[in-house]
């Protein structure tokens, strides 16, 4: 009698376990119910049960380790009263609280994974729950033939006659994990709360006898009992559902009604054959095979259209088909079907923002600021990212491409055949360069020579944290790329407008998300919602990038027309991924595109003609948020030491975490040292791509880190709790500082392995050397510079009242005479025409330019009225005349505008005026600091007003800085004048009526140069003018069709180049002694200066002595008359 009673209780215990799994694995249980239905008919006919020895664990899903850790085994020895319903079902008032973590069940799941709890903000490290187990632990059962054998062996240790409850409890705790492991292919996303069994009223004494009789685990007996006690089962389901309806999930939404789902499915069992029974809707979301699948009832409430917003993360009913493979992979050999992945290309983008060459070139496009941007900082992240790749992707043997802006990491061994350096100029179109926007770089990665059909794109701050199976990147059946996104971002237009007005660089990503969403709504889906794109490794199809660029060519103009990222700019990679999702849904892709927007009307673009293409179908799979956030995390390294320490620790211990990245949010050296120590200790094994001397230096300090860690551990664990806390704190602080000092010294020593930092960029050095070494006696100009020999030079000769005092005033004509002589003497290659525009028409009576040979074919004197509109011909305002210089008859397409007080003092090559790419050089001074700009309106109203107008048209977020031009020659484009006059016509008309110079003037040289800098120096001009202000409301300009120039670029010489090739704006005053000192300084610089210009202070107060001083100096250089003079 006792054995029969005990047997019945154990049967009920088995029922409880079966019911729990029944709720969580409907797929497997559904088939079981069909089997039970068939058995019921047999039982009714034969009235007996057939006891076969099949193991129950084939129908049991895996539970969480936390379940085992928190489960309380009662030690009560009393025998239970037989009241099945009371023991199985708790009262209606008690709730069943399901764990809301996301789990995937795993076939032969050896390593239970402690998933992260609800984590809504990527950078809130304090909320990270990290498993204490390493991936290598808990695999002692790996070689067992059958998990059930292990369970039964251990359970068999219990003596059936003498039951030791404590021993049983310990054995159950030790073996319960194995007992509930599943030998099944189904997957499960639901979780079971730690106290679930207690909440459904299981008497603890039932478990005391678990495992006494292994026959109780026979499958058929349990099946029979379930069938014969179906009322108990239904009662349990009802009670559990009543309690469960009151529990919210992580998003504070009610859990789905599992009871209704189960009842519906049970009804289907009675109507359908076993072959047609399915709890999972097999209709795919994307492509032909589905990796993330949802419950049929959930699907009923969704739109029938394949919508990216139908993220399965909103439902607990998500099954990840690839979860087992991803989580169980420990670095072994890949399955045969993944053989192709081994040779896949890996692409890194990298930049050293501290490099002087990089900073110098960047400053030309950044308003003259040589600012260090933390986004461009290099702390050797690439080195440790590659280490993580080699360690955690051991199957990869393909090429690693490192994309840079003409830079090579100092530690990198480029002789390794698997490493290839790729410079921007090798794959990005010429006129898109230089670029400092990763969006532009990402747009053309497919053009890297030799890249594979699929390739993996890494940023240098991406690190692998655990072994990565290719199924993390691709779906396991169709090999479609996976896209990992997170929560829907709440994007508010008013907030975007506010961010743009603030013009804060750190906030522009929010605005970029908004404009990305709006574009995708227009092209694909009016209801599209932007989900946060997790920063991870991205998969890109090589052959779909060109069709993608063709579809978004209008948006790409905006991206590529700016050298830097801006708030109006969409995220190119996000556009590409979403393009894959929608466009590939059309059955005739790529000739026709899917979606419900503009893209559906687009005539598709055929794939590039490539013979070796193996990919036949294209698509992408969006990974649900809940699954994405298990694998990928984002963190920021700050100036908070303790915060960083906790972040590093949590990432390192998180066994679920596969990929993470760090943003640089620090400014202190101590944070750099702390980050470096973490990288070295986290990835201590050098990769095969590093130089030996760098490896040896790092290995030398690793024992010091180990010693520091041991000492820290001793302090934390072995010092008594009542010990002086202040002394403990002091010891920790001492160790911390010692560690930082070690890293600091290591970085200094590491830097000493390479050449010391340069003070001058390579480009500057080459330019200065070339200009100073130019010798016309060695021959004519190179062929590529032959065009410059026919260039025009323009002067404007003002007639000033003070010139009447010719005995003491250095007149404009006298200045001009010596300037012309300098051209003739030191520009021997020049054979073009010099145009002199006069304010007053020269006559014999007024003797203007009477010394000039007007019959010289290289000189042309033009009266200003010949080029000015009728209504402003009486002007004496230089700024009005400068606005119409392009109207000079037969002026060259590029010309040089000079002033009379500018002189060449050595042989000068055309490259002084034009860059090596033959773009005009604009000699700008250093940018005016922001805190000084406010004073400009009072001190220089015309300058301030001109720049404010430029800001209005091109946008605050595009305008870089207020900068003055040096008194130096300005190279200009003839055909830019008309577009500038048309663009600013309303404002220009107002100042053209100013007969003399006024504070209300606009300054043409600033309008022209800034128009080129902001509007034309990009590949889409004149069909598209860059900018984000009023320029967007203006039609593209009509430009002279009879032109040879088709790209309107520019260059700005650095301050160092200016200092070493020109002596600009030399002050010449009424003080003769001061003037003499400046003349002596010029003489000392004769060997390394090509050009000088003067700034005359108080010229109306000059005395005859001052004038003589100036004339004598000019005669010293230019005593010989030029051929232009009589």
BAMAR-390695 format. One record per residue (C-alpha): x, y, z. Coordinates in steps of 0.02 Angstrom, whole numbers, plus 50000, padded with zeros to 5 digits. Example, Ala and Ser with C-alpha at 12.3 -4.5 7.8 and 13.67 -1.06 7.14 Angstrom:
506154977550390/506844994750357/
This chain:
500005000050000/501415011950044/502315008649879/500695011349782/500355027849870/502135033549845/502045028449664/500475038649638/501265054049714/502765052249603/501625050649454/500775066849504/502495074849522/502895069349346/501255076649289/501725093349362/503345093549267/502445088349109/501175102249128/502505115549148/503355109748991/501645108148909/501435126948929/503165131848870/503435119548727/501775118448637/502575111448481/503175095548564/501655093648677/500475095448530/501155079748453/501065071248622/499205075348635/498895067348466/499775052048529/498705052348686/497135053748582/497605038048488/497995029248652/496305033948723/495415023848590/496565009148623/496275010248811/494395010448789/494484994748685/495754984948784/495524992848957/497354990948999/498945001148990/500524996748900/502085000649002/503575003648888/505235010448952/505385026848858/506145041648947/505085056448998/506485068648971/506195068048782/504665078748812/505365090548940/506035107848901/507565115248982/507395126849130/508485140949196/509935137749314/509185150949425/507705139349447/508845126349523/509805138549629/508255146049708/507165130449720/506845125549899/506805106849935/505765103150089/506505091650220/504815086950289/504775068050319/502915066850344/501915056850219/500765067050109/498885065250117/498165059749952/497185074349886/497785076949709/496875093049669/497415101449829/499195096349804/499285101349622/498245117049614/498505132249723/497115144149771/496455156749647/497175171149747/498985165849716/499855171549557/501075162149450/502515173849411/503425169249251/505215174649226/505275187649088/507015183849025/507245177748849/507805159748832/508065148448686/507955129948722/509405120048659/509585102448596/510815093448711/510965109648806/512485107248918/512815125148970/511325133949045/511535152549008/511035166049129/510215178649017/510265197249052/508815205049136/507785219049065/509015231748999/508235246348908/509725258148896/511265251848809/512475261448918/511715258349090/513025246549150/512315245549324/510825235949257/511855222549175/511625205249250/513095194449204/513255175849221/514645169649333/514985154849222/516265154949084/515875147048916/517075133048953/516215127449115/514875114249144/515365102849001/515845087749107/514365078349034/514845082348855/515455064748813/513985055748889/513015045048767/511355049648841/510895063048966/509585051549036/510905038449075/511785051049187/510175055349274/509685037449304/511425032749362/511385046349494/509605043049545/510025024849562/511165029049710/509615030949819/509115015949920/507275012149890/506995005850067/507905018950170/507625036450104/508785050250163/507825066250126/509345077550139/510325066550023/508885065749901/508735084649904/510575086849865/510505074049725/508985082349652/509835099249656/511385092049574/510445082749440/508865092449410/509685102349272/510105086449177/508395079149219/507495093049127/508665094748979/507825092348812/508345080348678/507235089048553/507395101548411/506085113748469/506525131048540/505755141048680/505775159548724/504695159048880/505475158449052/504965149649210/505055159249372/506105151949510/504615149149624/503465141849493/503255124649569/502865132049739/501575143449662/500595129349583/500455120149746/501665105549734/501925097449902/503785097249938/503655079450006/503245073149834/505025076849783/505775067249928/505465050949838/506005056749666/507055043949576/506635029249690/505885019449550/506575022749378/505075014149302/504055029349349/504945038649211/504205027249080/503345037848949/501775027848917/501285026549099/501375045349119/500415047648957/499045036049019/498945044849183/498815061849100/497425055348990/496445047449130/496605062949239/496275075949105/495125085449224/496605088249339/497625094449194/496275106549140/496055112649318/497925116149330/497895125449166/496435135949220/497205140649385/498855144949306/498025155649173/496995165349300/498575169649395/499615172849242/498425185849170/498895197749310/500755197449271/501545210449157/503025207549043/504575218449029/503655231348925/502255232249054/501065223548933/499945208948985/500615191848945/499715182548809/498325170648855/499215154048846/497665144948905/496665151048757/498065146148640/498165128848715/496285126148709/496225131448528/497655119748487/496855105348580/495265108048480/496295107348321/496985090548376/495225083448368/494915090248192/496555087948103/497735073648071/499385072948162/500345078248007/499415094647995/499565099648177/500715114548207/500765127748340/502025137948238/501515147448084/502765142147953/502435157047838/504065166447830/504375184547871/505835186347752/506515175047618/506165156547605/506685150847779/506305159047944/507525160048090/506395169348212/504635162448214/503075167248308/501525158948373/500055157148252/498855166548366/500055181148372/500125181348182/498235182748169/498325200248243/499675206448126/499595214647955/499795202547813/501115213647732/502915209747775/503215224547889/504855228447973/503905235648121/503205218348162/504685214748271/504505198348362/505275206448514/503555212348563/503035194448595/503705181448714/503265168348584/504925169448490/505955154448440/507735156948380/508165142348268/510015146648272/510135149248461/510825131948497/512205133548369/512685151148421/512735147648608/513535130548601/514925135048482/516605134148572/517805137348430/517835120348347/517765115548165/516285122348067/514955111447989/515215107547803/513825119347750/514805133847825/516425130247734/516165145347620/516155157247769/517975153847812/518645164447670/517455178947692/518255196147689/518355206647847/518425225547826/519005237447962/518915256447953/520255265048056/520965282348082/522295289948192/521565306848236/523185312548319/524175311148160/524825328148102/524495324147919/522695319747958/522405335148065/523185347047939/522155341047793/520575340347896/520805358247955/520635364547777/518845358647774/518445361447957/518555380247960/520405380348003/520215371548170/521475358148211/520345351048342/520585333648408/518975323648397/518775309048516/517905299448375/519575299848283/520655295348433/521695279648421/522075269948580/522605254448483/520805248348482/521105240448312/522515230048382/521415222148514/519915220748401/520945210148282/521545199848430/519735196648478/519345191748299/520765179448289/520335172148459/518455170648442/518295167548254/519625153948237/518785147448079/519135163547983/520585162747861/520075176347739/520845193147702/520735207247828/520615224047740/521055239447842/520335255147765/521245271247810/521585288847753/523385285447699/523875279347873/524625263047937/524555257548120/526325257548187/526135240548271/525405231848118/526445219048024/525905222747845/526995208547779/525675196147836/524825190347675/523095190947756/523245209647792/522925222247656/522975240947681/521685250247577/521745269147559/520205279547526/520835284947356/520885266747299/518995264047306/518095280547337/517815291647183/519085305647169/517945320647193/517155313347351/518825315047439/519415319047565/517995313647677/517855313147866/516145305047867/516015286247893/514365286447796/515305290847637/516645277747667/515345264247699/514455268347536/515915262247431/516665247647528/516045235947392/517305243847272/518805237347372/519785226647249/519645208047285/518275208947416/517135193847432/515265193047390/514825194147573/515975203747687/515985208047871/516165226347916/516995230648082/517335247548159/518985247648252/518065249348419/517105233048396/517675218548506/517155200348512/516805193648686/516495175248650/516625162348513/515655167648359/514835155048244/514415161048067/512575158648109/512725174148218/512985183848057/511925173447936/510345163147939/510765144747944/509755138947794/509715153447671/511315162447728/510435179147732/511305192647834/510585196148006/510245213848062/510265217348249/509125231548302/508355236548466/506965247648531/505915259748429/506645277148445/505395290848486/505815304048356/505075321248378/505165334148238/505155349048357/506595341648455/507545338848293/507305357148246/507915362248417/509465351348400/509865358848231/509715376348301/510875371948446/512115364848321/512845352948450/513875339548365/513505326848501/511635328148470/511605326648281/511355307748282/509595310148347/509185321648201/510015309548081/508865295648143/507355306648109/507845310447929/508295292247900/506555287147956/505715300147845/506665294047692/506215275947726/504395280447750/504405289047582/505265274647491/504575259047573/503285260647711/502285275847769/502165268347944/504005263747961/504725265748136/506575268348170/507325255148281/508985258348366/510365250048265/511525240648381/513365244248355/514055227648299/514805218448152/513805221347992/513615209847842/513615218147672/513215210947501/514545216947381/513425216147227/511925225247300/512825241247343/512735248447167/510845245247148/510635252947320/511625268447270/510575270247114/508955270047211/509545282947340/510615293547224/509695309447275/509995306047460/511785301047425/512095318347353/511725325747523/512835313047612/514325314847496/514255333647469/514825337047648/516545332147710/515835329447884/514285321547958/512835333447978/511125332248063/510145332047898/511115317147837/510315299847839/511265284847903/511855276147744/512105258947822/510365259547899/509625264147730/510555249647651/509945236847778/508155242547763/508305242647574/508795224247585/507285220547692/505965228647583/506675228947407/507115210447402/505315205347441/504825208147260/504915192047161/505745201247015/507105209347121/508255217947076/507335223946920/505835228147028/505825232747212/504655228347354/503845240347475/502335251847478/503185268147434/504205277047304/505365262147280/503975251647206/503915263647057/505785263147031/506465254046881/507725242546960/509575242046927/510335225646868/511695217446969/513485220546914/514115208346784/515245197146888/515665179546830/516095172046999/514465176647085/513785162347190/512385171147284/510745167947194/509445175647310/509595190947421/508705196047578/509005200447759/508285194947926/507885206948066/508365199548234/507075203048371/507565215848502/507535203548646/508755192048559/509835206148491/510155213648661/510725197148733/512175196448612/512685214648588/513095228648710/513675246548698/514745255848825/515665272148848/517385274548925/517255290049033/518325299849155/517485290449298/518695276749352/517455266649454/516145267349317/517395261049190/517965247249307/516205240849330/515855241949144/517415231849101/517015218849233/515225216449177/515665214848994/517045202649033/515955191249139/514425191549028/514405174448945/512925178848834/513815194148765/514595190948595/514995208348530/515245224948616/515975241848578/516645256748675/516365274948635/517735287148685/516955299148808/518515302948907/519775317048909/520945312149052/522535302349022/522125291449172/520595284949078/521665280848928/522845271149042/521405261949123/520665257348954/522355251448891/522595240349043/520875232549013/521265229148831/522935221048872/522225210049011/520625205748915/521545200648756/523295195948816/523715184248672/524525193748527/523815191048354/524845185148207/524715202548131/525815212048254/527635217048247/528765207248364/529505222348454/527765228348503/527275210948562/528835209048670/528575225948753/526795221848800/527185204348863/528475211948981/527145221449080/525805208049087/526565199749243/526455216449331/524585217249296/524395199549363/525305204249521/524225219649546/522655209149521/523245196449650/523605210049776/521915217949746/521065201249769/522005198549932/521445215449997/519635212149951/519515194350014/520775191150152/520875206950257/519695205750407/518105216050399/518545225550557/520185231650484/520415250450464/519415255150310/520445270650277/522015260150265/521145247950148/520615262550039/522395269350039/523095252549986/521845251249843/522215268749786/524085265149790/523855249649682/522745259149563/524015273149541/525425260649521/524475251749383/524125268049292/525965272949307/526465256249231/525305259049083/525895276949061/527705271249052/527225257148935/526365269248814/527885280748815/529045266048779/527885259548644/527865276448559/529755276848562/529785261648448/529215272548304/529825289248238/529415304148348/527835313848302/528075325748159/527855344348185/527455347348004/526365336747891/527105327447746/526035337347624/526595353947698/528405348747693/528285343347512/527405359347463/528635370847550/530135361347482/529445361647306/529025380247307/530695385647381/531705374647265/530875380347104/532195385746978/531595391346805/533335388946733/533075370246743/531755371346608/529965375846572/528465370746677/527925352646678/526585348146552/525205347546683/525555365746725/525665372246547/523885379146558/524465391346693/525585400846572/524055408746492/523145413146651/522505430946680/523025442646820/521855456646872/522195472846968/520975486247019/521745503647023/520835515247140/521025534147128/521155540747304/521135558947358/522695556847462/523675552247307/523685570947265/525045572847397/526255563447287/527795570347375/527395561147536/526095547947492/526525531447410/525225531947271/524265516847205/525115518647037/526845518147117/526385502447212/525685494847052/527265498546953/528365488547071/527085474547081/527115472846891/529005472746893/528985458547020/527865448246907/528985450946758/530535446546856/529985431746962/528605423746858/529585419846701/528325406646647/526895419346640/526335423546463/524535428046500/523685444946503/523685457446645/522055467046660/522095483746751/520375490446793/520395509146825/519165519446922/519485534446810/519725532546626/521565536546582/521865551646471/523355562246423/522655575946531/522475566146694/524095556446658/523415540846740/524575526346699/525565537646587/527115527146620/526275511346556/526505504946379/524715501846329/525275494146165/526045479646260/524985464546208/525115457346385/524325472846464/522515477946448/521835493546536/519945493046561/518845506646630/517655500046765/516135506046668/516545492946536/516095479046656/514845486946777/512955487646757/512305504846708/511525509046875/513175507746971/514465514646848/514785530146952/515385520047100/517045522547186/516755506947290/518025493147261/516775480147327/515545484247189/516855482447052/517505465847125/515775458347104/515915459446913/517715454546876/517105439846772/516425452246643/518165456846588/518255452046403/519295436446367/519775433646548/520405416046580/519325402846663/520435403446816/521255419946856/522255428446994/521635444047079/523025454647153/523235471247242/524555484347208/525445481647373/525875463347337/527595458247272/528585442847223/530375442547285/530925425347222/530525414047076/528775407847105/527945392347032/526075392246986/525855380247133/525975395447245/524245400447180/523515383147149/523595366447239/524465351347169/522735346447103/522665363747021/521275370547131/521355388947184/522185392547350/521305403847473/522515411847596/521455412047753/522025417147925/521665407248083/519825405948129/519115418848247/518735410848416/516895409148454/517005420548605/517685434448495/516375433348358/515135443748458/516265458948441/516365458048251/514705466648221/515385482548300/517185481748241/516935475548062/515105475948016/515365472347830/516385456847868/515125450947998/513605454147887/514405444847742/514715429347847/512995429947926/512275429847750/513355414747708/512715405847864/510915409747817/511085401847646/512165386847689/511545383347864/512255385648038/512725367248050/513715368447888/514585385047916/516285381847994/517065398148051/517345416748028/519035419347944/519925434147870/520885432847707/522705437747707/523285451747595/523845439147464/523385434647285/521685426047267/521445413147131/519645413447070/518475404146953/517745415246818/516135405246803/515705405846988/515325424646987/513645423146900/512935409547016/513495419847166/512675435647101/511065426147067/511065417347235/511325433247336/510475445047213/509245452447339/510615456847461/511875462047329/510695474647249/510585484047413/512445487647425/512775490747239/512055508147261/513425512447388/514525524647292/515915523247420/516395509547542/515115507247680/514835496347833/513305490047738/514365482747599/514485464247561/516245458247530/516335449147361/517955439847395/517155431447547/515545427547454/516525419647311/517755409647414/516455403247536/515275398547395/516655387447326/517085380447498/515305376047546/514345374547384/515385368847236/516795358047304/515825341947284/515495330447136/513675335447102/513905353847063/513095362946969/511595351146972/511635351447161/512355364947275/512825358547448/512095366447604/510595365747720/509955383547734/509065394647606/510135386447472/508885372047474/507515383947416/508515389847265/508555381547095/510235374547038/511275387746948/511475389446761/513325389346727/514365393546574/514305378246460/515905383646371/517085378946509/518515366946539/518345366246728/517105353246787/517565351746969/517685367547073/518835362847215/519945373347325/521435372747442/521935382747595/523795383847632/524225380147812/524885393547926/526545384647928/526625384447737/526185402847733/527515406947861/528855397847763/528435404547590/527705421947615/527935437047728/526185444047731/525465460647787/527105468747839/526655484347935/527315500547860/527005515447971/527495533448002/528905527048115/530465525648006/531445515948138/530095502748150/530015501947962/531905499347953/531795484548071/530455476547964/531505479047808/532975470547895/531825456147942/531295454347760/533115453647709/533445439547832/531985429747760/532485432047580/533115414247567/531465406347615/530125418747563/529335420047391/528115433947417/527805449247526/526345460947553/526215477147650/524925484847760/525065503847763/524535511647928/523975530047925/524635532747747/523905550347740/525155555147878/526675548647788/528115560747769/529295562047620/530585552447725/529385537947747/528975537547562/530825538047516/531145523747635/529855513247543/530405518147367/532225514647407/531795497247466/530755493647310/532155499947198/533335488047284/532305473547220/531505480547065/532615494046996/532485487546819/530975493346721/529825480046655/529355478046472/527655485346517/528395502546550/528965516246432/
